[in-house]
Amino acid sequence: WPLVLVVLTEATTQSLRNILIGVFGEADADRKLREWTGKGLPTATLDMQREFSRSCQAPALRQEFLARYGHRGPGEMDLSHPRWFEIGEKAFMSSSSVDREWTDHSADVEAEILAIPSFKREMILEEWRLLKKLLETREAWKMELLRPYAYLRLLVRELGSRSGLGENVHWCHLEELLSPPSDLNARIRLRKEQEAEFSSISLPDYVTLERIGAILSGDVETDDGHDGEPLSPGLAFGEVRVVRDPLEVDLATWPEATI
């Protein structure tokens, strides 16, 4: 079902984009889609961001936030990254850096659509409402799907503790934990070296085996890495900081509106 939802969301996005291109042109159509999905979605993620902001400003609310959203966290799709309930108080910024207003602007988006001087506005409104519902459902599902994912991390950490591998357990295959080979430490070192090499390679959205080979051999220039790809709806503006290890970050030293 999550895959079906992703496919339906992408199909609806493309359908709406095609209608908008016919009315505004490609550049303005893409801009409007970014703006609408950024400010017109009262999702579970927006609720979480709102509660996070309040918890940063009111320490008394932090335990409630961790109880409700502690299974989420930075880099959460990677089991090697800690969840918020593990980070605890370090997860929260100083109140001055999160003093923002989280507002639902979905009514503003519908009003803008109804003001479009084209007979296609009813089609645009219908497609937008469908896309909005799909994206809101996707965020709600993601919130719940990541709950058992957090428990999987706890199981992996326990495997690391029992095997004596600690955090290196994340560099092993399950069969290697059940029957450790004599060269396991050498395999872990090699995988870390490979990961460091691969992390410097940026692949395009659509690839072929031939293109991957050309990129690895240096025959094709890769992305310059200046553009980001949003994983959830929303717009953000500010100085970008790259975090390699969330446990080593001192949020109190960051400027306001940091991404």
Secondary structure as GFF3:
##gff-version 3
##sequence-region A 1 259
A	DSSP	alpha_helix	2	24	.	.	.	ID=ss1
A	DSSP	alpha_helix	26	39	.	.	.	ID=ss2
A	DSSP	alpha_helix	44	57	.	.	.	ID=ss3
A	DSSP	three_ten_helix	59	61	.	.	.	ID=ss4
A	DSSP	alpha_helix	62	69	.	.	.	ID=ss5
A	DSSP	alpha_helix	84	87	.	.	.	ID=ss6
A	DSSP	three_ten_helix	88	91	.	.	.	ID=ss7
A	DSSP	three_ten_helix	95	98	.	.	.	ID=ss8
A	DSSP	alpha_helix	106	114	.	.	.	ID=ss9
A	DSSP	alpha_helix	121	163	.	.	.	ID=ss10
A	DSSP	three_ten_helix	166	171	.	.	.	ID=ss11
A	DSSP	alpha_helix	174	178	.	.	.	ID=ss12
A	DSSP	alpha_helix	184	198	.	.	.	ID=ss13
A	DSSP	alpha_helix	209	217	.	.	.	ID=ss14
A	DSSP	three_ten_helix	246	248	.	.	.	ID=ss15
A	DSSP	three_ten_helix	251	253	.	.	.	ID=ss16
###
